[in-house]
Amino acid sequence: MAAAATGTRIQLCGRLVARVDGRRVEAALPGRQGRLAFTYLVLHRLRPVTRDELVAALWPAEPPRATSAALSALLSKLRRALGGATLAGRGELRLQLGSDAWVDVEAAREAIHRAESGLARSDWAGVWGPGRVALHIARRGFLAGEDLPWVDEQRRELEEVELRALECIAESSLGLGGAELDSARRCGRSLVRAAPLRESGVRLLMRALAADGNVAEALAVYDDLRVRLRDELGAAPAPATQAVHRGLLG
């Protein structure tokens, strides 16, 4: 559950927004390195982060001269920006945000888990809300313009969350039927655009088109996949995808 306005709420995806103990702090963070350090510590807030680990995260290619002094100065500024005892430790660092803190990337992970759990139970209505939460957060992007290994890793995780959320929403929309079929088609098309070789998206789009009476387009989607797999991988569609195709032909 999101923390109240007087609590701690941190948005790392899209524009950085950080409210700590009811106080907005993102503008007070010490420059680019301060924002990166804060973001890294938020991502790993459930465990201690060593100084060496933080140095490697901030300066992976070429640490500054007098690295220890540079990091100490940065952490000192970060402590002043955050206030109180939010950043604890010396040799090992840890953000103490409180048990009720809300962090968007954590919320996305929790939401996609709830959505997939609902999907396993065929609880179509129960999938909708958490699936949308996960999709909304994941689509915002993460630290645009930054090129660091841990940033790339987090982006890949969020991209996977986005695809899983699209799958959940499309599947639940097919289960609900009626007016929700349009959402299933949109999610299916988004999946095929984002990951054209991810056959789950192709299957969902085929089923959504067929449910709306557009079997010819569903067959064309399958044929596009078949040609793409043949030309790029020298492979054929998976048995599950072929089964959907056979069902359409029948």
PyMOL commands that set and color helices and strands:
alter all, ss='L'
color gray80, all
select helices_A, chain A and resi 26-28+31-43+51-58+67-82+104-120+124-138+149-176+178-194+199-211+215-233+239-249
alter helices_A, ss='H'
color red, helices_A
select strands_A, chain A and resi 9-11+17-20+23-24+49-50+87-88+92-95+102-103
alter strands_A, ss='S'
color yellow, strands_A
deselect
rebuild
show_as cartoon
